[in-house]
Amino acid sequence: MLVLFVIIAVTDQLTLLYMSRIMKTVYADVGTVGLEFASPYHGLAELYSSDTVSPPQLDPILNVPRVVAQVFTDRPDELAPVGEHDVFIKAFGTLSPHEKHLHVAQNTHTIAQFRTVDFGMEDCALVIRLPGENDTIEGNEPFRLDASSAFDVFRLDVSKPLDVRTLSYATRPRSREKVATVTPAAGEETQVTRFPCAWSTLHTFEVACADGVDDGCLVDVWSSQNTTWGELFPRLPEAHLEML
């Protein structure tokens, strides 16, 4: 009996070790960052370069950011908030509304990352658009803006998708350059900068209070799938890369 017990125990341990190895190799979470971003526009580049067909003229489009997150200069190791508007409904589980937050204050910066995905629309303008006095704001979040606010916008040096779960002021990508200082107004659209944006490329920006502004710097607005307030958006061939 003792020999049988030992055999069973050893077999169980070997089985567990084998299963552990499978989970760490075959089923390892290697992420998707390194995967190719394949083009769905097969043959279009060749078609238009042949001069047999002229590309259509398109109106500006909006390219909303894939990631929008806040980081805090006075709490550099605090991770960016995630799922602030998530709700739990017993019948469906956790629901994550398609809402994004533009919030900039003395100790709060907003980081936004976009990917250009539309064929042939590779001339972008980064724009901030804010609601006006008579515009409808969805939900319960107020729109707050100090009219004297001035904001610095920086391009960040990163070529991979951001992981909000590890993003903080201390871990954010380094700034490559300051692209502009802007003073957006309620009810208006403010162009920050214009730049080339080749298909599939990532573009990451950080918005902060302008240097030397000690008081009176604030913008706080949410957008949803129905509105695009507070977004930084690039315009492609006139398109937009919205920030929210």
C-alpha positions in Angstrom: 0.0 0.0 0.0 2.8 2.4 0.9 4.5 1.8 -2.5 1.1 2.5 -4.3 0.6 5.7 -2.3 4.1 6.9 -3.2 3.5 6.2 -6.9 0.3 8.1 -6.8 1.8 11.0 -5.0 4.8 11.2 -7.4 2.4 10.9 -10.4 0.3 13.8 -9.1 3.3 16.0 -8.6 4.7 15.3 -12.0 1.3 16.0 -13.5 1.1 19.4 -11.7 4.6 20.3 -12.8 3.7 19.4 -16.4 0.5 21.5 -16.3 2.4 24.4 -14.8 4.9 24.2 -17.6 2.1 24.2 -20.2 0.4 27.3 -18.6 3.7 29.2 -18.6 4.6 28.3 -22.2 1.7 27.2 -24.5 -0.8 29.4 -22.7 1.5 32.2 -21.7 0.1 35.8 -21.9 2.6 37.3 -24.3 0.4 40.2 -25.1 -0.3 41.8 -28.5 2.2 44.7 -28.6 4.6 42.9 -30.9 2.0 41.6 -33.4 2.0 43.0 -36.9 -0.6 45.7 -37.5 -1.7 44.3 -40.9 -3.2 46.5 -43.6 -6.8 45.6 -44.7 -6.4 47.9 -47.8 -4.9 45.3 -50.2 -4.0 46.7 -53.6 -5.2 50.3 -53.0 -1.7 51.8 -53.0 -0.8 50.1 -56.2 -4.2 51.1 -57.8 -3.8 54.8 -57.1 -0.1 54.9 -58.0 -1.0 53.4 -61.4 -2.6 56.8 -62.4 -5.6 54.9 -63.8 -7.9 55.8 -61.0 -8.1 59.1 -59.0 -8.6 58.8 -55.3 -11.8 60.3 -53.9 -11.9 63.7 -52.2 -13.1 63.1 -48.6 -14.4 65.4 -45.9 -12.5 65.6 -42.6 -13.0 62.6 -40.3 -12.5 62.1 -36.6 -10.0 59.7 -35.3 -10.7 59.3 -31.6 -7.9 58.2 -29.2 -7.3 54.6 -28.3 -6.1 55.6 -24.8 -6.8 58.7 -22.6 -5.5 58.8 -19.1 -4.6 61.2 -16.3 -1.3 61.2 -14.4 -0.4 63.3 -11.3 2.7 65.3 -10.7 2.1 65.4 -6.9 1.6 61.6 -6.8 4.1 60.4 -9.4 3.8 56.7 -8.6 -0.1 56.6 -8.5 -1.4 54.7 -11.5 -3.8 56.3 -14.0 -7.5 55.9 -13.1 -9.2 53.1 -15.0 -12.9 52.4 -15.3 -14.1 55.5 -13.5 -17.6 55.2 -15.1 -17.8 51.4 -15.1 -21.1 50.0 -13.8 -22.1 46.6 -12.6 -25.5 45.2 -13.7 -26.4 41.8 -12.3 -27.9 40.6 -15.6 -25.0 41.7 -17.8 -22.0 42.0 -15.5 -19.6 45.0 -15.6 -20.2 47.5 -18.4 -17.6 50.0 -19.5 -19.1 53.0 -21.3 -17.1 54.4 -24.2 -16.3 57.6 -22.4 -13.1 59.5 -22.1 -11.9 62.2 -19.8 -9.9 65.4 -20.6 -8.8 66.8 -17.3 -5.9 69.2 -16.9 -5.1 71.1 -13.7 -2.0 72.2 -11.8 -1.1 68.7 -10.7 -3.0 66.7 -13.3 -1.9 66.0 -16.9 -3.8 64.1 -19.6 -2.1 61.7 -22.0 -3.8 60.6 -25.2 -2.7 58.1 -27.8 -4.1 57.7 -31.3 -3.5 55.4 -34.2 -4.1 56.5 -37.8 -6.0 53.7 -39.5 -7.6 55.2 -42.6 -6.0 54.6 -46.0 -4.6 57.7 -47.7 -5.5 60.1 -44.9 -2.1 60.9 -43.7 -2.2 64.6 -43.0 -3.4 65.2 -39.4 -4.2 68.2 -37.3 -4.4 67.8 -33.5 -7.5 69.8 -32.4 -9.2 70.5 -29.0 -12.9 71.1 -29.2 -14.9 72.2 -26.2 -18.7 72.5 -25.7 -20.3 75.9 -25.7 -22.8 77.4 -23.2 -25.8 76.0 -24.9 -24.4 72.6 -25.8 -25.8 69.5 -24.1 -23.4 67.6 -21.8 -24.3 64.0 -21.3 -24.3 62.3 -17.9 -23.8 64.0 -14.5 -20.2 65.2 -15.0 -19.9 69.0 -15.2 -17.9 70.8 -17.8 -15.3 73.1 -16.1 -13.0 75.5 -17.8 -11.1 78.5 -16.5 -11.3 80.9 -19.4 -7.7 82.2 -18.7 -6.2 78.7 -19.0 -3.2 78.1 -21.1 -2.0 74.6 -21.9 1.3 73.1 -23.1 1.0 70.2 -25.5 3.9 67.7 -25.8 4.6 64.9 -28.2 5.7 61.8 -26.3 8.5 59.5 -27.5 6.8 56.1 -27.7 6.2 53.7 -30.6 4.1 51.0 -28.8 0.6 51.1 -27.4 0.4 52.4 -23.9 -0.7 50.1 -21.0 -2.8 52.2 -18.7 -2.5 49.5 -16.0 1.2 50.5 -15.6 0.9 54.2 -16.5 1.8 56.9 -14.0 3.6 60.2 -14.1 6.8 58.4 -13.2 6.4 55.7 -15.9 5.0 57.8 -18.7 7.1 58.0 -21.9 9.6 60.9 -22.1 8.7 64.0 -23.9 10.1 64.3 -27.4 9.1 67.9 -28.0 6.7 70.7 -27.1 4.4 71.2 -30.0 2.4 74.2 -28.9 0.9 76.4 -26.1 -2.8 76.9 -26.6 -5.7 78.7 -24.9 -8.8 76.8 -26.0 -12.2 78.5 -25.5 -15.6 77.1 -24.8 -17.7 76.5 -27.9 -14.7 76.6 -30.2 -12.3 74.3 -32.0 -8.6 75.0 -31.4 -5.9 73.6 -33.7 -2.8 72.6 -31.7 -0.5 71.4 -34.5 -0.5 69.8 -37.9 1.7 66.8 -38.7 2.2 63.9 -41.1 0.6 60.7 -39.9 1.4 57.6 -42.0 -1.0 54.8 -41.9 -0.9 52.5 -38.8 1.4 54.9 -36.8 0.9 55.8 -33.2 0.8 59.4 -32.0 0.9 60.2 -28.3 0.5 63.6 -26.7 0.5 65.0 -23.1 -1.4 68.1 -22.1 -0.3 70.1 -19.0 -0.8 73.6 -17.6 1.5 76.0 -19.3 4.8 76.9 -17.6 4.5 79.9 -15.3 0.8 79.5 -14.7 0.3 79.1 -11.0 -3.4 79.7 -10.7 -6.4 79.6 -13.0 -5.5 76.6 -15.0 -8.3 74.0 -15.5 -10.2 72.1 -18.1 -12.4 69.1 -17.1 -14.8 67.5 -19.5 -16.0 64.0 -20.5 -17.0 62.7 -23.9 -19.1 59.7 -24.9 -19.8 57.7 -28.0 -22.3 60.4 -28.9 -20.2 63.5 -28.3 -16.6 64.4 -28.8 -16.1 67.2 -26.3 -12.6 67.8 -25.0 -11.0 65.7 -27.5 -7.7 66.1 -29.1 -8.3 64.9 -32.5 -6.1 64.7 -35.6 -7.7 65.5 -38.9 -6.9 63.2 -41.6 -6.5 64.8 -45.2 -8.4 66.8 -43.3 -9.1 64.3 -40.8 -9.3 64.5 -37.0 -7.4 62.8 -34.3 -9.6 63.6 -31.4 -8.2 63.7 -28.0 -11.1 62.2 -26.2 
